[in-house]
Amino acid sequence: MTSTHDPAQPSAFDGVHPPERELLDDCVHCGFCLPTCPTYVLWGEEMDSPRGRILLMDLAEKGDIGLDGPFTQHMDNCLGCMACVTACPSGVQYDKLLESVRPQIERNVPRNRADKLFRDAIFALFPYRRRLRVAALPGALYQKLRAVPAIRKLAETLPGRLPAGTMRRLAAMESLLPPVSVREAFATLPVHTPAVGRRRARVALLTGCVQDVFFHRVNEATLRVLAAEGCDVLVPRDQQCCGALEVHAGREESALARARRTIARFETLDVDAVVTNVAGCGSSMKDYGHLLADDPEWAARAAAFSARCRDVHEVLAELYSRPESDDGGPRAPRTPVRGRVAYHDACHLGHAQGVRSQPREVLRTVPELELVDIAEASLCCGSAGIYNMIMPDAAAELGERKAGKIRDAKPDVVVTANPGCLLQIAKYLPGSSEGSGSSGSSGPSGDTAFADVPLLHPVQLLDASIRGVALPRR
């Protein structure tokens, strides 16, 4: 395609971290990304593929198109799963391009009132642990009352009073609500947990926001496993949100403020690693060095912090890979877990962090466990941060697709290392076209065989094996 661009025409992007021309030029439009891109697989639309979006960025950078309208629509459609980064033979850094474009949209493209209010409501709640805990109270009450006919009838009359798009988003949020335990929501971890036996490492644990409130049992299991494998574990009581959700959504200013607070809190700790058990949090924390690279006060501190960040599976796999002469290998005895365990690669763990083999290595230390992969492993489940709330229709298609591949694997247990993936898979396994699987409805064929299949974080399975207890349920 011949460009008619006028060099004197200004770029559509503002001057704050626009997409870099060198990164845009890296794409040779070969198409290797197409079969790995969720939205292209769903719709076959070129502008909803990575190379199509890069073309749009190129045109906007040249000033040939604006950022509003179709440009924003196609960028919003992107899940940010980064499967294209893994697939690209040319090393195109689509992650960095998308990371630079989304803040441009948030700064320069006004959203309609309903969309803005919905997004603002999400970010007024999810990055704040205390607010999530307060929200857990009515959430727990609602889950008990929604079986009451009058309450359900009231809920059924609500759609007629709200715009259709808003109602679909609210319905998506409601269907993703995990089982709420007020006790777990308000529970806290000990500030210091000593290693069992001789200490092999000293680490600090980021407990997360949604993770700590709604998946507190995962944090408890992480703490027990790390200690059982010889790690002293510190859990700073005053830690806050790491900013991952805001980074992924383009809310750059508030995301960077949270990054600085996280660095300041953890950098003073005398630890070998800062450990995360949430794929999305880990990917952002490992990227702080890039995000703050042009901040003179924080650049070096951010780079040093990112260099110490490790996913929990990386820490465990490193301990297990040491020679026995160096106190390596699994230390805690395991009890067998008999059955087929399907491992789902969370996108921000596999694609963004490149952590694929380590979770599998860790799971294979459990005796008699049969580890199976899921077909189309590189394709996102549709969770993608807040994507399944703001783009519920596309997320539903991907959720159904992922659930079908999981059913094909015939697992006894499903494990994945991200709370969003756990919620998304629970919604659709067994799913329905309306996504009511989390409430026990049968799937498209009426099959309820997978309704009680445990959905766990890998460390929960490892923890159960070490302690010799039954696997947790959903």
C-alpha positions in Angstrom: 0.0 0.0 0.0 1.4 3.4 -1.0 1.3 6.0 1.7 0.0 9.5 0.8 1.1 10.8 4.2 2.1 14.5 4.4 5.3 14.7 6.5 4.1 18.0 7.9 0.9 16.5 9.2 1.0 16.1 13.0 0.6 12.7 14.6 -2.7 11.8 16.1 -0.8 10.8 19.3 0.2 13.3 22.0 3.8 13.6 23.0 3.6 11.4 26.1 5.0 7.9 25.3 3.5 7.5 21.8 4.2 4.3 19.9 7.8 4.2 18.8 8.4 4.3 15.1 11.1 1.5 15.3 8.6 -0.8 17.0 5.9 -0.1 14.5 8.4 -0.8 11.6 9.3 -4.2 13.1 6.1 -5.7 11.9 6.4 -7.3 8.4 2.7 -8.3 8.3 3.6 -12.0 7.9 0.4 -13.3 9.6 1.9 -15.7 12.1 0.0 -13.9 14.8 -3.4 -14.5 13.3 -4.2 -18.0 14.6 -3.1 -17.0 18.1 -5.2 -13.8 18.3 -8.5 -14.4 20.1 -10.5 -11.6 18.4 -9.2 -12.6 14.9 -10.1 -16.2 15.6 -13.6 -15.2 16.6 -14.4 -12.7 13.9 -11.8 -13.0 11.1 -11.5 -9.2 10.9 -8.1 -7.9 9.8 -8.3 -4.8 12.0 -9.0 -7.0 15.0 -5.7 -8.8 14.5 -2.3 -7.7 15.9 -0.9 -6.8 12.5 -4.1 -4.9 11.7 -3.9 -3.0 14.9 -0.3 -2.2 14.2 -1.4 -0.8 10.8 -3.9 1.4 12.6 -1.2 2.6 15.0 1.1 3.3 12.0 -1.6 5.4 10.3 -2.4 7.3 13.5 1.3 8.0 14.1 1.5 9.5 10.7 -1.6 11.6 11.3 -3.6 9.8 8.5 -6.4 8.8 10.9 -7.6 10.0 14.3 -7.8 8.1 17.6 -11.6 8.2 17.9 -14.1 5.9 16.3 -12.8 2.7 14.6 -9.3 3.1 16.1 -10.5 3.1 19.7 -13.0 0.3 18.9 -10.4 -2.1 17.6 -7.9 -1.3 20.4 -10.7 -1.8 23.0 -11.5 -5.2 21.3 -7.9 -6.4 22.0 -7.6 -8.6 25.1 -4.0 -7.7 25.6 -3.2 -11.5 26.0 0.2 -11.2 24.2 -0.2 -14.5 22.5 1.0 -12.7 19.3 4.3 -11.7 21.1 5.0 -15.4 21.7 4.1 -16.4 18.1 5.9 -13.6 16.2 9.0 -14.7 14.4 10.2 -11.1 13.9 10.2 -10.2 17.6 7.5 -7.5 17.3 6.9 -6.0 20.7 3.2 -5.7 20.4 3.0 -5.6 24.2 5.0 -2.3 24.3 2.9 -0.9 21.4 -0.4 -1.6 23.1 1.0 -0.4 26.4 1.7 3.0 24.8 -1.5 3.3 22.9 -4.1 2.6 25.6 -3.1 5.6 27.7 -3.3 7.7 24.5 -6.9 6.7 24.2 -7.7 7.3 27.8 -6.3 10.8 27.7 -7.5 11.9 24.3 -10.8 10.0 23.4 -13.9 10.9 25.4 -16.0 7.9 26.3 -19.7 8.0 26.3 -21.3 8.5 29.7 -22.4 4.9 30.4 -19.0 3.5 29.4 -17.1 6.0 31.5 -19.2 5.5 34.6 -18.9 1.7 34.3 -15.1 1.9 34.0 -14.8 4.4 36.7 -16.9 2.2 39.0 -14.5 -0.8 38.4 -11.5 1.3 39.3 -13.1 2.8 42.3 -13.5 -0.7 43.7 -11.0 -3.3 42.5 -7.7 -1.8 43.4 -8.8 -1.1 47.0 -8.6 -4.1 49.3 -10.7 -2.4 52.1 -13.4 -1.4 49.6 -13.5 -5.0 48.3 -13.9 -6.3 51.8 -16.8 -3.9 52.5 -18.3 -5.0 49.2 -17.9 -8.7 50.2 -20.6 -8.2 52.9 -23.5 -7.3 50.6 -22.0 -9.8 48.1 -22.3 -12.6 50.6 -25.8 -11.6 51.5 -26.8 -11.4 47.8 -25.6 -14.9 47.1 -27.8 -16.2 49.9 -30.8 -14.2 48.9 -30.7 -14.7 45.1 -32.4 -18.1 45.5 -35.4 -16.3 47.1 -38.1 -16.0 44.3 -39.0 -12.4 45.1 -35.3 -11.3 44.8 -34.9 -13.2 41.6 -38.1 -11.7 40.2 -36.8 -8.2 41.1 -33.5 -9.0 39.3 -35.4 -10.1 36.2 -37.3 -6.8 36.0 -34.1 -4.7 36.0 -33.0 -5.2 32.4 -36.0 -3.2 31.1 -34.8 -0.2 33.1 -31.2 0.0 31.9 -29.6 0.3 28.5 -28.9 -3.1 26.9 -25.1 -2.7 26.9 -25.0 -1.7 30.5 -27.2 -4.6 31.5 -25.0 -7.1 29.7 -22.0 -5.7 31.6 -23.7 -5.8 34.9 -24.9 -9.4 34.2 -21.4 -10.3 33.4 -20.1 -8.9 36.7 -22.8 -10.7 38.6 -22.1 -14.1 36.9 -18.4 -13.8 37.7 -18.9 -13.1 41.4 -17.0 -15.9 43.3 -18.5 -17.6 46.3 -18.0 -15.0 49.0 -16.8 -15.9 52.5 -16.9 -13.0 54.9 -14.4 -14.8 57.2 -11.9 -15.2 54.3 -12.5 -11.7 53.0 -11.4 -10.2 56.3 -8.6 -12.7 57.1 -5.0 -11.7 57.2 -1.7 -13.6 56.8 1.0 -13.5 59.4 3.7 -10.9 58.8 6.5 -13.5 59.1 6.3 -17.2 58.5 9.6 -19.1 59.2 10.9 -21.8 56.9 10.4 -25.4 57.9 13.8 -26.8 58.6 16.9 -25.1 57.3 16.2 -21.9 55.4 16.9 -22.0 51.6 15.5 -18.5 50.7 13.9 -15.4 52.2 11.1 -14.0 50.2 8.3 -11.4 50.4 4.8 -12.1 49.2 2.5 -9.7 47.3 -0.9 -10.7 48.4 -2.9 -8.8 45.8 -6.3 -7.2 46.0 -9.0 -9.4 44.5 -6.7 -12.3 45.3 -6.5 -11.6 49.0 -10.2 -10.9 49.5 -11.8 -13.5 47.3 -9.0 -16.0 46.9 -7.5 -15.8 50.3 -7.1 -19.6 50.5 -4.7 -19.4 47.5 -2.5 -17.0 49.5 -2.7 -19.3 52.6 -1.6 -22.2 50.4 1.2 -20.2 48.9 2.5 -19.3 52.3 2.4 -22.9 53.5 4.1 -24.3 50.4 6.9 -21.7 50.4 7.6 -22.3 54.1 7.4 -26.1 53.7 10.0 -25.8 50.9 12.4 -23.9 53.1 11.5 -20.2 52.6 11.1 -17.6 55.2 8.1 -15.5 54.0 7.5 -11.9 54.8 4.0 -10.4 54.2 4.0 -6.6 54.6 0.7 -5.7 56.3 0.5 -2.2 54.7 1.1 -3.3 51.0 -1.4 -1.9 48.5 -2.5 -2.5 44.9 0.4 -3.0 42.4 -1.4 -1.2 39.6 -1.7 -4.1 37.2 -5.3 -3.7 36.3 -4.8 0.0 35.6 -1.6 -0.7 33.5 -3.6 -3.1 31.3 -6.5 -0.6 30.9 -4.3 2.4 30.0 -4.8 4.3 33.3 -1.2 5.3 33.3 -1.0 8.0 35.9 -2.7 6.1 38.7 -0.9 2.9 37.7 2.5 4.5 37.9 1.6 6.0 41.3 0.8 2.5 42.6 4.0 1.1 41.1 6.0 3.7 43.0 4.2 2.9 46.3 4.8 -0.9 45.7 8.5 -0.4 45.0 8.9 1.9 48.1 7.2 -0.7 50.3 9.1 -3.8 49.2 12.6 -2.4 48.3 13.5 -1.9 52.0 13.0 -5.6 52.7 16.0 -7.9 52.9 14.7 -10.6 50.7 15.9 -12.7 47.8 12.8 -12.2 45.8 9.4 -10.5 45.8 6.9 -13.4 45.0 3.6 -13.1 43.3 1.0 -15.8 42.7 -1.2 -13.8 40.3 -0.1 -13.8 36.7 -1.4 -10.2 35.9 0.3 -8.7 39.0 3.6 -10.4 38.2 3.7 -9.3 34.6 3.2 -5.6 35.6 5.7 -5.7 38.4 8.3 -7.3 36.2 7.7 -4.4 33.8 8.1 -1.6 36.3 11.7 -1.0 35.1 10.3 -0.2 31.6 7.2 1.7 32.8 9.4 4.1 34.9 12.5 4.1 32.7 12.3 7.9 32.0 11.6 8.9 35.6 15.0 10.0 37.0 14.0 9.4 40.6 12.5 6.0 40.1 14.2 4.4 37.0 17.0 2.6 38.8 14.8 1.7 41.8 12.2 0.3 39.5 14.7 -1.8 37.5 16.2 -3.2 40.7 12.7 -4.1 42.0 11.6 -5.7 38.8 14.8 -7.8 38.7 13.8 -9.3 42.1 10.2 -10.2 41.1 9.4 -13.9 40.7 6.3 -15.9 40.2 5.9 -18.5 42.9 6.4 -21.3 40.4 9.7 -19.8 39.4 10.9 -19.8 43.0 9.9 -23.4 43.6 11.3 -24.6 40.3 14.6 -23.0 41.0 14.8 -24.7 44.4 13.9 -28.0 42.9 16.5 -27.7 40.1 19.4 -27.2 42.5 21.6 -30.3 43.0 21.0 -32.2 46.2 24.5 -31.3 47.3 23.3 -27.7 47.3 20.1 -28.5 49.3 18.1 -28.8 46.1 15.1 -30.8 45.1 11.6 -30.9 46.7 12.0 -30.9 50.5 8.4 -31.5 51.8 7.1 -35.1 51.4 4.1 -35.4 49.0 1.1 -37.7 49.1 -0.2 -39.0 45.8 -2.9 -37.2 43.9 -4.5 -39.7 41.5 -6.2 -38.3 38.4 -5.9 -36.1 35.3 -4.9 -32.5 36.0 -5.4 -30.1 33.2 -3.1 -27.0 33.3 -4.4 -23.8 31.7 -1.7 -21.3 30.8 -2.8 -17.9 32.1 -1.8 -15.4 29.4 0.0 -13.0 31.6 2.1 -15.9 33.0 2.8 -17.8 29.8 2.9 -15.0 27.2 3.8 -11.9 29.2 6.2 -13.5 31.7 7.4 -16.5 29.7 6.7 -18.8 32.6 5.4 -22.0 31.1 7.6 -24.9 32.1 8.0 -24.1 35.8 4.3 -24.6 36.8 4.4 -28.0 35.0 7.7 -28.9 36.7 6.2 -28.1 40.1 3.1 -30.1 39.5 5.1 -33.1 38.3 6.6 -33.4 41.8 3.3 -34.7 43.0 3.2 -38.5 42.9 0.8 -40.3 40.5 -0.5 -37.1 39.1 -1.2 -37.2 35.3 -0.6 -33.8 33.9 -2.5 -33.0 30.6 -2.4 -30.0 28.4 -5.5 -28.3 26.9 -5.9 -27.9 23.1 -5.5 -24.3 21.9 -3.5 -23.6 25.0 -2.2 -20.3 23.6 -5.8 -18.9 23.1 -7.1 -16.6 25.9 -10.0 -17.8 28.0 -11.6 -14.3 27.8 -10.8 -13.0 31.2 -8.0 -10.6 30.4 -8.1 -8.2 33.4 -11.4 -6.3 33.1 -12.1 -7.5 29.6 -14.9 -10.0 30.5 -16.7 -7.2 32.3 -16.4 -4.5 29.6 -16.6 -6.8 26.6 -18.9 -9.5 27.9 -20.1 -10.8 24.5 -16.6 -11.5 23.1 -15.5 -12.9 26.5 -18.5 -15.2 26.5 -17.5 -16.7 23.1 -13.9 -17.2 24.3 -15.1 -18.7 27.6 -17.3 -21.2 25.9 -14.5 -22.1 23.5 -12.0 -22.6 26.4 -14.5 -24.7 28.4 -15.1 -26.9 25.4 -11.4 -27.6 25.1 -11.1 -28.4 28.8 -14.1 -30.8 28.6 -12.3 -32.5 25.7 -9.3 -33.1 27.9 -11.5 -35.0 30.4 -9.7 -33.7 33.6 -10.4 -34.6 37.2 -8.9 -31.2 38.2 -8.3 -27.9 36.4 -5.5 -25.6 37.6 -4.5 -22.1 36.5 -2.4 -19.4 38.1 -4.7 -16.3 37.8 -7.9 -15.4 39.7 -9.5 -14.0 36.6 -9.0 -17.2 34.7 -10.4 -19.2 37.6 -13.5 -17.1 37.6 -13.9 -17.2 33.9 -13.5 -21.0 33.6 -15.8 -21.6 36.6 -18.5 -19.6 34.8 -18.4 -21.8 31.7 -17.4 -25.2 33.0 -20.0 -26.5 32.6 -21.0 -23.4 30.7 -24.1 -22.3 28.9 -24.6 -19.9 26.1 -25.7 -17.4 28.7 -22.7 -18.1 30.9 -24.6 -19.5 33.9 -22.3 -22.3 34.6 -21.1 -20.8 37.9 -24.6 -21.2 39.3 -24.7 -24.9 38.6 -26.6 -24.9 35.3 -25.9 -27.5 32.7 -23.8 -26.8 29.6 -25.0 -26.5 26.1 -25.7 -30.2 25.8 -27.2 -30.4 29.3 -24.0 -32.1 30.6 -23.3 -31.4 34.3 -20.4 -33.9 34.5 -17.9 -31.1 35.1 -19.9 -29.0 37.6 -17.9 -30.4 40.5 -14.5 -30.6 38.9 -12.1 -28.7 41.3 -10.7 -25.4 39.8 -7.6 -24.6 41.7 -4.4 -22.5 41.7 -1.5 -24.9 41.2 -0.1 -24.2 44.7 -3.4 -25.3 46.2 -2.9 -28.7 44.7 0.7 -28.8 45.8 -0.3 -27.7 49.3 -3.0 -30.4 49.5 -0.4 -33.0 48.5 2.1 -31.8 51.0 -0.4 -31.7 53.8 -2.1 -35.0 52.8 -5.6 -33.5 52.7 -8.4 -33.7 50.2 -8.3 -31.2 47.3 -10.3 -28.0 47.9 -13.6 -27.7 46.0 -14.7 -24.7 43.9 
